[in-house]
Amino acid sequence: MTVVGPFGLSVRDQALEADVQAGLAAVEEGLLEATKSGVPFITEAAQHLVQAGGKRFRPLLVALAAQFGDPYAPGVVPSAVVVELTHLATLYHDDVMDEAEVRRGVPSANARWGNSLAVLTGDFLFARASHILADLGPEAVRIQAEAFERLVTGQILETAGPRDGRDPIEHYLDVIAGKTGSLIAVAGRFGAMMSGADERVVEILTHYGERLGVAFQLADDVLDIASDSHESGKTPGTDLREGIPTLPVLHLRARAAATGSPEDLRLCELLDGDLADDELLAEVLRRLRVHPALEQARRDTVRYAQEARATLAPLPDGPAKAALEQLCDAVVHRAG
């Protein structure tokens, strides 16, 4: 039994282990190659987050999905590089929008070089991803374009907020299905499609990826409150400080509106205060960490992970399916 990747995925099959390890190593080489520029500073900025590490969750999903066809098919690794480059590009842009100072345990690009250069570096990564994508064919370009549209739409909807009369929690789940689920769905789809898997398998792994992606983001919501910076790679309470309506906060506000609890209403007032104050942020985090809203968000994370696992039922039993099921468990464990 070998552990593969930061998620502690246990691989009990030697052939699967070899395929996954080889695939991830090739993706890492591809990321470094894709982020090189004739301008040394651009290379430094573009490789800033690549070299900081990260979970490589999306390339791992591509590698596992490819097991249902030919994992060494020529399009598998490039498609994984495309998905990860797209993800990295969004991180540069997200950190600017959130005014984040830390990403993956290192200073964010915007904190180091300023907002303008961080945005332009993200654009550079999008351009490099598009260049690789062009060699994968028009269908791959269409799939990526649709996912990118959903991703941007999710970001816009998050910024705009729910329309009048819309349940904020339903709105938020739609937002993260676009912002996070869409790209992870592409990882499952590309892995299966590029490996030559049957269309039905491609469809299953696409749906699996989207449900898992939502669970993944919900786990991050929990971690923003429940973890320390060593665990999560970013400063706890970053989303709270930026006023991002994460799921625990939405559950808190719904509970406060329904019950009129003085304690809940007081906590909502604190959340609406100036969380740039470190002491106030620490107080809010302390209260949220013991609040039922956080546990409700954990239960929602488990529910989406279970739905992702259930979509795998039609696939043939074997090491690859077992590993995909383990990914569901790993996501839940992050929120535990």
C-alpha positions in Angstrom: 0.0 0.0 0.0 1.4 3.4 -1.1 0.3 6.8 -0.2 -0.1 9.1 -3.2 -0.4 12.9 -3.0 -1.3 15.3 -0.2 -4.7 13.7 0.3 -3.1 10.5 1.6 -4.7 8.4 -1.0 -3.9 4.8 -0.3 -3.1 2.9 -3.5 -3.1 -0.9 -3.0 -2.6 -1.8 -6.7 1.0 -1.6 -8.0 -0.1 -0.9 -11.6 -2.4 1.9 -10.5 0.3 3.3 -8.3 2.8 3.4 -11.1 0.3 5.0 -13.5 -0.7 7.7 -11.1 2.8 8.5 -9.9 4.1 8.7 -13.5 1.1 10.8 -14.5 1.5 13.3 -11.7 5.3 13.5 -12.3 4.7 14.3 -15.9 2.1 16.9 -15.0 4.6 18.6 -12.7 7.1 18.8 -15.5 4.4 20.1 -17.8 3.5 22.8 -15.4 7.1 24.0 -15.1 7.5 24.0 -18.9 4.2 25.8 -19.5 5.1 28.6 -17.0 8.5 29.4 -18.5 8.9 32.6 -20.4 11.7 34.4 -22.2 11.3 37.1 -19.6 12.8 35.8 -16.3 10.5 37.9 -14.1 7.4 36.4 -15.8 8.8 32.9 -15.2 9.3 33.8 -11.6 5.8 35.2 -11.1 4.1 32.4 -13.1 5.9 29.6 -11.2 5.3 31.3 -7.8 2.3 29.1 -7.0 3.5 26.1 -9.0 6.6 25.9 -6.8 4.6 26.5 -3.6 3.2 23.1 -4.2 -0.5 22.4 -3.6 -2.8 19.4 -3.6 -2.8 18.8 -7.4 -6.3 17.5 -6.7 -7.4 18.1 -10.3 -4.5 16.3 -12.0 -4.9 13.4 -9.6 -8.6 13.2 -10.7 -7.5 13.3 -14.4 -5.0 10.4 -13.7 -7.6 8.3 -11.9 -10.4 8.9 -14.5 -7.9 7.9 -17.3 -7.7 4.5 -15.7 -11.0 3.6 -17.4 -9.3 3.8 -20.7 -5.6 4.1 -21.7 -3.9 6.1 -18.9 -0.9 6.7 -21.2 -2.9 8.1 -24.1 -1.2 11.2 -25.4 -3.9 13.7 -24.4 -4.1 12.7 -20.7 -1.1 14.6 -19.2 -1.6 17.8 -21.3 -5.3 17.9 -20.3 -4.3 17.6 -16.7 -1.8 20.5 -17.1 -4.5 22.6 -18.7 -6.9 22.1 -15.8 -4.3 22.8 -13.2 -3.0 25.9 -15.1 -6.6 27.2 -15.2 -7.0 26.6 -11.5 -3.7 28.3 -10.7 -4.7 31.3 -12.8 -8.0 31.7 -10.9 -6.0 31.7 -7.6 -4.0 34.7 -8.7 -7.2 36.5 -9.6 -9.0 35.3 -6.4 -6.3 36.6 -4.2 -6.5 40.0 -5.7 -10.3 40.1 -5.3 -10.0 38.9 -1.7 -6.9 41.0 -0.9 -5.3 37.7 0.5 -1.8 37.9 1.8 -1.0 34.2 2.0 -1.6 31.3 -0.4 -0.2 27.8 0.1 1.9 28.9 3.0 3.7 31.6 1.0 3.0 35.3 0.4 0.4 35.6 -2.3 1.5 37.1 -5.7 -0.5 40.3 -5.1 1.1 40.7 -1.7 4.6 40.2 -3.2 4.3 42.1 -6.5 1.0 44.1 -6.4 -2.5 43.6 -7.8 -1.7 44.5 -11.4 1.1 42.1 -11.8 -0.9 39.3 -10.1 -3.8 39.8 -12.5 -1.5 39.8 -15.5 0.2 36.7 -14.3 -3.1 35.0 -14.0 -3.9 36.1 -17.6 -0.5 34.7 -18.7 -1.4 31.3 -17.2 -4.8 31.3 -19.0 -3.0 32.0 -22.3 -0.6 29.1 -21.8 -3.5 26.8 -20.9 -5.3 27.8 -24.1 -2.1 27.2 -26.1 -1.9 23.6 -24.8 -5.6 23.1 -25.2 -5.6 24.0 -28.9 -3.6 20.8 -29.6 -6.2 18.7 -27.9 -8.9 19.4 -30.4 -12.0 21.5 -30.8 -14.1 19.4 -28.5 -11.6 19.9 -25.7 -11.6 23.6 -26.4 -15.4 23.7 -26.3 -15.5 21.8 -23.0 -13.0 24.1 -21.4 -14.7 27.2 -22.7 -18.0 26.2 -21.2 -16.5 25.4 -17.9 -14.6 28.7 -17.8 -17.9 30.5 -18.6 -19.5 28.7 -15.7 -16.6 29.5 -13.4 -16.7 33.2 -14.2 -20.5 33.3 -14.0 -20.2 31.7 -10.5 -17.8 34.4 -9.5 -20.0 37.2 -10.8 -23.1 35.7 -9.1 -21.1 35.5 -5.8 -20.2 39.2 -6.1 -23.7 40.2 -7.1 -25.4 38.2 -4.4 -28.7 36.4 -4.5 -31.7 38.1 -6.2 -34.6 39.2 -4.0 -36.5 36.2 -2.6 -33.8 33.7 -3.5 -32.7 31.4 -0.6 -29.1 32.6 0.0 -27.9 29.0 0.7 -29.4 27.7 -2.6 -27.7 30.7 -4.4 -24.4 29.9 -2.8 -24.5 26.2 -3.7 -25.2 27.3 -7.3 -22.2 29.7 -7.1 -19.7 27.1 -6.0 -21.0 24.5 -8.5 -19.9 27.0 -11.1 -16.8 28.4 -9.4 -15.3 25.1 -8.2 -17.4 22.2 -9.4 -17.2 23.1 -13.1 -13.4 22.8 -13.3 -13.2 19.6 -11.2 -15.9 18.1 -13.4 -13.7 18.9 -16.4 -10.8 17.1 -14.7 -13.0 13.9 -14.5 -14.2 14.4 -18.0 -10.8 15.1 -19.6 -9.2 12.1 -17.9 -11.9 9.7 -19.2 -12.3 11.3 -22.6 -8.6 11.6 -23.4 -8.0 8.0 -22.4 -10.7 6.8 -24.8 -13.1 5.6 -22.2 -16.8 4.9 -23.1 -19.1 7.9 -23.4 -21.1 6.6 -20.4 -18.0 6.5 -18.3 -17.1 10.0 -19.4 -20.6 11.2 -18.3 -20.4 9.4 -14.9 -16.9 10.9 -14.1 -18.1 14.4 -15.2 -21.0 14.3 -12.7 -18.8 12.7 -10.1 -16.3 15.5 -10.5 -18.9 18.3 -10.1 -20.4 16.8 -6.9 -17.0 16.2 -5.5 -16.0 19.7 -6.4 -18.9 21.2 -4.4 -17.9 19.0 -1.4 -14.3 20.1 -1.8 -15.3 23.8 -1.6 -17.6 23.2 1.3 -14.7 21.5 3.1 -12.6 24.7 2.4 -15.4 26.8 3.9 -15.2 24.7 7.1 -11.4 24.9 7.1 -11.5 28.7 6.8 -13.1 28.7 10.3 -11.9 25.5 11.9 -8.2 25.2 10.9 -5.1 27.1 11.5 -2.8 28.5 8.8 -0.4 25.5 9.0 -3.3 23.1 8.1 -4.9 25.2 5.3 -2.1 27.1 3.8 -3.9 30.4 4.2 -4.8 32.7 7.1 -7.9 31.5 9.0 -10.9 33.7 8.6 -9.7 35.1 5.3 -13.2 34.5 3.8 -14.9 36.0 6.8 -12.6 39.1 6.7 -13.5 39.7 3.0 -17.2 39.3 3.6 -17.4 36.1 1.5 -20.7 34.4 2.5 -19.4 30.9 3.1 -21.8 28.1 4.1 -21.3 28.2 7.9 -22.0 31.9 7.9 -25.1 31.4 5.7 -26.4 28.7 8.1 -25.8 31.1 11.0 -27.7 33.9 9.4 -30.6 31.6 8.5 -30.7 30.3 12.1 -30.6 33.8 13.5 -33.5 34.9 11.3 -35.6 31.9 12.1 -35.0 31.8 15.9 -34.2 35.4 16.8 -31.6 34.0 19.2 -29.8 36.9 20.9 -26.5 35.1 20.8 -26.9 34.3 17.1 -27.9 37.9 16.3 -24.9 39.2 18.2 -22.6 36.9 16.3 -24.1 38.2 13.0 -23.4 41.8 14.2 -19.8 40.9 14.9 -19.5 39.4 11.4 -20.8 42.6 10.0 -18.2 44.6 11.9 -14.7 45.5 11.0 -13.0 42.1 10.8 -9.7 43.8 9.9 -9.3 44.0 13.6 -7.4 40.9 14.6 -9.0 40.6 18.1 -12.5 40.9 16.6 -11.7 38.3 14.0 -10.3 35.9 16.7 -13.5 36.4 18.7 -15.7 35.6 15.7 -13.7 32.5 14.9 -13.9 31.3 18.5 -17.6 31.6 18.5 -18.2 30.0 15.1 -15.9 27.1 15.9 -18.4 25.9 18.6 -21.6 27.0 16.8 -24.1 24.5 15.3 -23.8 26.3 11.9 -20.3 24.9 11.5 -21.5 21.3 12.2 -24.3 21.8 9.7 -21.8 22.9 7.0 -19.8 19.7 7.8 -23.0 17.6 7.3 -23.6 19.3 4.0 -20.0 18.5 2.9 -20.6 14.8 3.8 -23.8 14.8 1.8 -22.2 16.1 -1.4 -19.3 13.7 -1.0 -21.8 10.8 -0.6 -23.6 11.9 -3.7 -20.3 11.9 -5.6 -19.6 8.4 -4.4 -23.0 7.2 -5.4 -22.5 8.3 -9.0 -19.6 5.8 -9.3 -21.9 2.8 -8.7 -22.3 1.9 -12.4 -18.5 1.8 -12.9 -16.7 -1.6 -12.8 -15.2 -2.5 -9.4 -11.4 -2.2 -9.3 -8.5 -0.2 -7.9 -9.4 3.0 -9.8 -13.0 3.0 -8.6 -11.8 2.3 -5.1 -9.4 5.2 -5.3 -12.1 7.6 -6.5 -14.3 6.5 -3.5 -11.3 7.2 -1.2 -11.2 10.8 -2.6 -14.7 11.3 -1.3 -13.6 10.1 2.1 -10.5 12.4 2.0 -12.6 15.4 1.2 -14.9 14.6 4.2 -11.9 14.1 6.4 -10.6 17.6 5.6 -13.8 19.0 7.0 -13.8 16.7 10.0 
